[in-house]
């Protein structure tokens, strides 16, 4: 059975188990503990995978003098997809305006005069000491180090070639390890989905936010089934079927939705980009982690919806077309630093966007916490699709994509 079918089966079983035992405290504890255990294993694999594969990937791309083209196409896709999906949020909100489910006493004053500026001291320390990024997320720091090492590991002289060969061998080893983790992670998805459903059930906010939930689901469906495939088709000149990428990426979408963890998704996305999407190992090894940092259109879209819904809940008259456009642009901009606070991306982008625009809702954004697992999960799900499509686009733009037959996919 293909991996994507086993993932769907695992999700269905998780939903059934939650309906039967969702109120049981022991069940919730077990599912959460198992999920955390698997996440820790995934993080260990991720560290080794990026350390070896990103380094050898940069060196290999430099060997063929394709580094500028890879970087340019990666950044282009990340920027365009982020901006476009942010405005998907605006379009969905325009057709289905919804108030965020907050209490009537929260944010009673909707004045836009009072503002609180972004604290730039933290960002300044990052530029002066890049390794301080480890305080927030190890991925940017390790990618910076690996990029430097890989850049100078270009095997253009005899004395460097042994180092390149060794690193490339370790890269292949890490891809095999991540592939094995991907093949068995449907077991992990069962517990992650069970914990996800159980958390939402016990928290209860979702049951009084039906219209808001419909808006979120509609935005994700429009992005996944409509806008992103169209954008991908335009970028690839209609040479690749985008819906093939979607169904071959179901496992990654499921992991993103039920864990809300973009870092764990990288462990699955790299081997799947190679075995399911026909991308070269070096392209997947370099672009997938990069998109995990800057290709956060899904998080930007969910943050746009949250910002507009909060504004609409506090003062509906303030949700003018100009405000919607500014909110979308602010969310797109601030999404590029969302990975600095893993698990709180949507909340972080929402707060930073309000500060960037000088909007003061007097703490009403704290209401997002109750729905954060759902918001982050949906955001990361769309982010994973953006990363996979971006990887295929970069590979095809280089003319090195070899489509994988269906019988050979994971």
C-alpha positions as CSV (number, residue, x, y, z in Angstrom):
1,X,0.0,0.0,0.0
2,X,1.3,3.5,-0.9
3,X,2.4,5.7,1.9
4,X,-0.3,8.3,1.2
5,X,-3.0,5.7,1.5
6,X,-1.7,4.5,4.9
7,X,-1.6,8.0,6.1
8,X,-5.3,8.5,5.2
9,X,-6.1,5.3,7.0
10,X,-4.2,6.4,10.1
11,X,-6.1,9.7,10.2
12,X,-9.4,7.9,9.8
13,X,-8.5,5.5,12.7
14,X,-7.4,8.5,14.8
15,X,-10.7,10.3,14.3
16,X,-12.6,7.1,15.3
17,X,-10.5,6.6,18.3
18,X,-11.0,10.2,19.4
19,X,-14.7,9.9,19.0
20,X,-14.7,6.8,21.3
21,X,-12.1,7.9,23.9
22,X,-11.5,11.6,23.3
23,X,-12.7,12.6,26.8
24,X,-10.4,10.0,28.4
25,X,-7.4,11.7,30.2
26,X,-5.3,8.6,29.9
27,X,-5.9,8.4,26.1
28,X,-4.9,12.1,25.7
29,X,-1.7,11.6,27.8
30,X,-0.6,8.5,25.8
31,X,-1.2,10.1,22.4
32,X,0.6,13.3,23.4
33,X,3.6,11.4,24.9
34,X,4.0,9.2,21.9
35,X,3.7,12.2,19.6
36,X,6.5,14.0,21.5
37,X,8.7,11.0,21.4
38,X,8.4,10.7,17.6
39,X,9.0,14.4,17.2
40,X,12.2,14.2,19.1
41,X,13.4,11.3,16.9
42,X,12.5,13.4,13.8
43,X,14.4,16.4,15.1
44,X,17.5,14.2,15.6
45,X,17.2,13.0,12.0
46,X,16.6,16.6,10.8
47,X,19.8,17.8,12.4
48,X,21.9,15.1,10.7
49,X,19.9,15.4,7.4
50,X,20.5,19.1,7.0
51,X,24.1,19.0,8.3
52,X,25.1,16.5,5.6
53,X,22.7,16.9,2.7
54,X,22.5,20.7,2.7
55,X,26.3,20.9,2.7
56,X,26.8,18.4,-0.1
57,X,23.9,19.8,-2.1
58,X,25.4,23.3,-2.1
59,X,28.8,21.9,-3.1
60,X,27.2,19.8,-5.9
61,X,25.2,22.8,-7.3
62,X,28.3,25.0,-7.2
63,X,30.2,22.3,-9.1
64,X,27.8,22.8,-12.0
65,X,27.8,26.6,-11.6
66,X,24.0,26.6,-10.9
67,X,24.0,28.2,-7.4
68,X,22.8,31.6,-8.5
69,X,20.0,30.1,-10.6
70,X,18.8,27.8,-7.7
71,X,18.9,30.7,-5.2
72,X,17.1,33.0,-7.6
73,X,14.3,30.6,-8.5
74,X,13.9,29.5,-4.9
75,X,13.5,33.1,-3.6
76,X,11.2,34.0,-6.5
77,X,8.8,31.2,-5.8
78,X,8.9,31.9,-2.0
79,X,8.1,35.6,-2.5
80,X,5.4,35.2,-5.1
81,X,3.6,32.2,-3.4
82,X,3.7,34.0,0.0
83,X,2.1,37.2,-1.4
84,X,-0.4,35.4,-3.5
85,X,-1.6,33.1,-0.7
86,X,-1.8,36.1,1.7
87,X,-4.3,37.7,-0.7
88,X,-6.2,34.4,-0.9
89,X,-7.0,35.1,2.7
90,X,-8.2,38.5,1.8
91,X,-10.4,37.2,-1.0
92,X,-12.0,34.4,1.2
93,X,-12.6,36.9,4.0
94,X,-14.2,39.4,1.5
95,X,-16.7,36.7,0.4
96,X,-17.2,35.2,3.9
97,X,-16.5,37.9,6.5
98,X,-16.4,36.3,9.9
99,X,-15.8,37.6,13.4
100,X,-13.2,35.8,15.5
101,X,-15.0,34.1,18.4
102,X,-14.0,36.5,21.3
103,X,-15.9,37.7,24.3
104,X,-17.8,41.0,24.1
105,X,-15.5,42.5,26.8
106,X,-12.3,41.8,24.9
107,X,-10.9,44.7,22.9
108,X,-13.8,47.1,23.4
109,X,-11.8,50.0,22.1
110,X,-10.8,49.6,18.5
111,X,-8.7,52.8,18.2
112,X,-6.0,52.6,15.7
113,X,-4.2,55.6,17.1
114,X,-2.3,53.8,19.9
115,X,0.5,51.7,18.6
116,X,3.4,49.7,19.9
117,X,6.5,49.4,17.7
118,X,8.3,46.2,16.9
119,X,11.1,45.6,19.2
120,X,14.1,45.5,16.9
121,X,16.7,44.7,19.6
122,X,16.3,40.9,19.1
123,X,16.6,41.2,15.3
124,X,19.7,43.3,15.7
125,X,21.3,40.7,17.9
126,X,20.7,38.1,15.3
127,X,22.6,40.0,12.6
128,X,25.5,40.8,15.0
129,X,25.6,37.2,16.2
130,X,24.1,34.7,13.8
131,X,24.6,31.8,16.2
132,X,22.2,33.4,18.6
133,X,19.5,32.0,16.2
134,X,20.0,28.8,18.1
135,X,18.1,30.4,20.9
136,X,15.0,30.3,18.7
137,X,15.5,27.6,16.0
138,X,18.6,25.6,15.2
139,X,17.7,25.4,11.5
140,X,18.7,28.9,10.3
141,X,22.0,28.7,12.2
142,X,23.0,25.2,10.9
143,X,21.9,26.1,7.4
144,X,24.2,29.2,7.5
145,X,27.2,27.1,8.6
146,X,26.5,24.4,6.1
147,X,26.1,26.9,3.3
148,X,29.5,28.3,4.0
149,X,31.1,24.9,4.3
150,X,29.4,23.7,1.1
151,X,30.3,26.8,-0.8
152,X,34.0,26.2,-0.2
153,X,33.7,22.4,-0.7
154,X,33.2,22.8,-4.4
155,X,35.2,19.8,-5.8
156,X,37.2,21.8,-8.4
157,X,40.6,20.7,-7.1
158,X,41.9,17.2,-6.3
159,X,42.5,17.9,-2.6
160,X,38.9,18.8,-2.0
161,X,37.3,15.9,-3.8
162,X,37.7,13.3,-1.0
163,X,35.9,15.6,1.4
164,X,33.1,16.1,-1.1
165,X,32.8,12.4,-1.7
166,X,32.6,11.6,2.0
167,X,30.0,14.3,2.6
168,X,27.9,13.1,-0.3
169,X,28.0,9.6,1.0
170,X,26.8,10.8,4.4
171,X,24.1,12.7,2.6
172,X,22.9,9.5,0.9
173,X,22.9,7.8,4.3
174,X,20.8,10.5,5.8
175,X,18.3,10.3,2.9
176,X,17.9,6.6,3.5
177,X,17.3,7.2,7.2
178,X,14.7,9.9,6.5
179,X,13.1,7.7,3.9
180,X,12.8,4.9,6.5
181,X,11.3,7.4,9.0
182,X,8.8,8.5,6.3
183,X,7.7,4.9,5.6
184,X,6.9,4.2,9.3
185,X,5.6,7.6,10.3
186,X,2.0,6.8,9.5
187,X,2.1,5.1,13.0
188,X,3.2,8.5,14.3
189,X,0.5,10.3,12.4
190,X,-2.1,8.2,14.1
191,X,-1.0,9.5,17.5
192,X,-0.5,13.0,16.3
193,X,-4.0,13.1,14.7
194,X,-5.5,11.6,17.9
195,X,-3.8,14.2,20.0
196,X,-4.9,16.9,17.6
197,X,-8.5,15.9,17.6
198,X,-8.5,15.3,21.4
199,X,-7.1,18.7,22.1
200,X,-9.7,20.5,20.0
201,X,-12.5,18.4,21.5
202,X,-11.5,19.1,25.1
203,X,-10.7,22.8,24.5
204,X,-14.2,23.3,22.9
205,X,-13.7,26.6,21.1
206,X,-14.1,25.0,17.7
207,X,-17.7,24.1,18.5
208,X,-18.7,27.7,18.9
209,X,-16.8,29.0,15.9
210,X,-18.5,27.1,13.1
211,X,-18.5,30.0,10.6
212,X,-14.8,30.8,11.4
213,X,-13.9,27.1,10.8
214,X,-15.7,27.2,7.5
215,X,-13.7,30.2,6.5
216,X,-10.4,28.5,7.4
217,X,-11.3,25.3,5.6
218,X,-12.5,27.3,2.5
219,X,-9.2,29.3,2.4
220,X,-7.1,26.1,2.5
221,X,-9.2,24.4,-0.1
222,X,-9.0,27.4,-2.4
223,X,-5.2,27.7,-1.9
224,X,-4.5,23.9,-2.2
225,X,-6.8,23.0,-5.0
226,X,-7.1,26.3,-6.9
227,X,-4.6,29.1,-6.5
228,X,-1.3,27.2,-5.8
229,X,-1.9,24.7,-8.7
230,X,-2.6,27.6,-11.1
231,X,0.4,29.5,-9.9
232,X,2.6,26.4,-10.2
233,X,1.3,25.8,-13.7
234,X,2.1,29.3,-14.8
235,X,5.6,29.1,-13.4
236,X,6.3,25.7,-15.1
237,X,4.5,26.8,-18.3
238,X,1.9,24.1,-17.9
239,X,4.4,21.3,-18.4
240,X,3.7,19.5,-15.1
241,X,0.4,18.4,-13.5
242,X,0.2,20.2,-10.1
243,X,-2.5,17.8,-8.8
244,X,-0.1,14.9,-9.2
245,X,2.2,16.7,-6.8
246,X,-0.7,17.2,-4.3
247,X,-1.8,13.5,-4.1
248,X,1.8,12.4,-4.0
249,X,2.4,14.7,-1.1
250,X,-0.6,13.7,1.0
251,X,1.7,12.3,3.7
252,X,3.5,15.5,4.1
253,X,0.3,17.5,4.2
254,X,-1.1,15.2,6.9
255,X,2.0,15.6,9.1
256,X,1.9,19.4,8.7
257,X,-1.8,19.6,9.6
258,X,-1.7,17.4,12.7
259,X,1.6,18.4,14.1
260,X,1.9,22.1,13.0
261,X,5.7,21.5,12.9
262,X,7.4,22.7,9.8
263,X,10.8,21.3,11.0
264,X,9.5,17.8,11.3
265,X,7.9,18.1,7.8
266,X,11.3,18.7,6.3
267,X,12.3,15.2,7.3
268,X,9.5,13.8,5.1
269,X,9.6,16.4,2.4
270,X,13.2,15.7,1.4
271,X,12.9,12.0,0.6
272,X,9.5,12.5,-0.9
273,X,10.7,15.2,-3.2
274,X,13.2,12.7,-4.6
275,X,11.1,9.5,-4.7
276,X,7.7,10.9,-5.3
277,X,8.3,14.1,-7.2
278,X,11.3,13.3,-9.3
279,X,13.6,16.0,-8.0
280,X,17.3,15.6,-7.7
281,X,18.6,14.9,-4.2
282,X,20.8,18.0,-4.2
283,X,17.8,20.2,-5.2
284,X,15.5,18.8,-2.5
285,X,18.3,18.9,0.1
286,X,18.8,22.7,-0.4
287,X,15.4,24.0,-1.4
288,X,13.2,22.1,1.1
289,X,14.9,23.5,4.3
290,X,15.1,27.0,2.6
291,X,11.3,27.0,2.0
292,X,10.8,25.9,5.6
293,X,12.3,29.3,6.5
294,X,11.0,31.7,3.8
295,X,8.2,29.8,2.0
296,X,5.6,30.4,4.6
297,X,2.6,31.5,2.5
298,X,0.3,29.2,4.4
299,X,1.1,30.8,7.7
300,X,0.8,34.2,6.1
301,X,-2.7,33.3,4.7
302,X,-4.0,32.0,8.1
303,X,-2.5,35.1,9.9
304,X,-4.2,37.4,7.4
305,X,-7.6,35.7,8.1
306,X,-7.0,35.9,11.9
307,X,-6.0,39.6,11.7
308,X,-9.0,40.5,9.6
309,X,-11.4,38.4,11.8
310,X,-10.1,40.1,14.9
311,X,-10.4,43.6,13.5
312,X,-13.9,42.7,12.2
313,X,-14.9,41.4,15.7
314,X,-13.7,44.5,17.4
315,X,-14.9,47.1,14.9
316,X,-16.5,45.8,11.7
317,X,-16.4,49.2,10.0
318,X,-12.6,49.3,10.2
319,X,-12.2,46.2,7.9
320,X,-12.0,48.4,4.8
321,X,-10.4,47.2,1.5
322,X,-7.3,49.3,2.2
323,X,-6.9,47.8,5.7
324,X,-7.3,44.3,4.1
325,X,-4.6,44.9,1.6
326,X,-2.2,46.4,4.2
327,X,-2.9,43.4,6.5
328,X,-2.1,40.9,3.8
329,X,1.1,42.7,2.9
330,X,2.2,42.9,6.5
331,X,1.4,39.2,7.1
332,X,3.4,38.3,4.0
333,X,6.4,40.4,5.2
334,X,6.4,39.2,8.8
335,X,5.9,35.5,7.8
336,X,9.6,35.4,6.7
337,X,10.6,35.4,10.4
338,X,7.8,33.1,11.6
339,X,10.0,30.1,12.0
340,X,11.8,31.8,14.9
341,X,9.0,30.7,17.2
342,X,8.1,27.2,16.2
343,X,4.5,26.2,17.0
344,X,3.4,29.8,17.4
345,X,4.0,31.0,13.8
346,X,0.4,32.2,13.2
347,X,0.3,34.0,16.5
348,X,3.7,35.6,16.0
349,X,2.9,36.8,12.5
350,X,-0.5,38.2,13.7
351,X,1.1,40.1,16.5
352,X,4.0,41.5,14.4
353,X,1.6,42.5,11.7
354,X,-0.5,44.5,14.1
355,X,2.6,46.2,15.5
356,X,3.9,46.9,12.0
357,X,0.7,48.6,11.0
358,X,0.2,50.4,14.3
359,X,-3.0,48.6,15.1
360,X,-3.8,48.2,18.8
361,X,-6.6,45.8,19.7
362,X,-5.6,45.8,23.4
363,X,-4.7,42.2,23.7
364,X,-7.6,40.7,21.7
365,X,-5.0,38.7,19.7
366,X,-4.4,36.5,22.8
367,X,-7.7,34.8,21.8
368,X,-5.8,33.0,19.0
369,X,-4.2,30.7,21.6
370,X,-7.3,28.6,22.0
371,X,-7.3,27.7,18.3
372,X,-3.5,27.7,17.7
373,X,-3.1,24.0,17.1
374,X,-5.7,24.2,14.3
375,X,-4.3,27.5,12.9
376,X,-0.7,26.4,12.9
377,X,-1.6,23.0,11.5
378,X,-3.5,24.4,8.5
379,X,-0.7,26.9,7.9
380,X,2.0,24.3,7.9
381,X,-0.1,22.1,5.6
382,X,-0.2,24.8,3.0
383,X,3.5,25.6,3.6
384,X,4.4,22.0,2.9
385,X,2.7,22.1,-0.5
386,X,4.4,25.4,-1.3
387,X,7.8,23.8,-0.5
388,X,7.1,20.7,-2.6
389,X,5.8,22.7,-5.6
390,X,8.8,25.0,-5.2
391,X,11.2,22.2,-5.3
392,X,9.7,20.8,-8.4
393,X,9.7,24.2,-10.0
394,X,13.4,24.7,-9.3
395,X,14.3,21.2,-10.5
396,X,12.3,21.6,-13.7
397,X,13.7,25.1,-14.3
398,X,17.2,23.5,-14.3
399,X,16.0,20.9,-16.7
400,X,17.0,18.0,-14.5
401,X,13.7,16.6,-13.3
402,X,13.0,12.9,-14.0
403,X,9.3,12.1,-13.3
404,X,8.8,9.1,-11.0
405,X,6.4,6.3,-12.2
406,X,3.5,5.8,-9.8
407,X,4.6,2.2,-9.0
408,X,7.9,3.5,-7.6
409,X,6.6,6.3,-5.3
410,X,6.7,5.9,-1.5
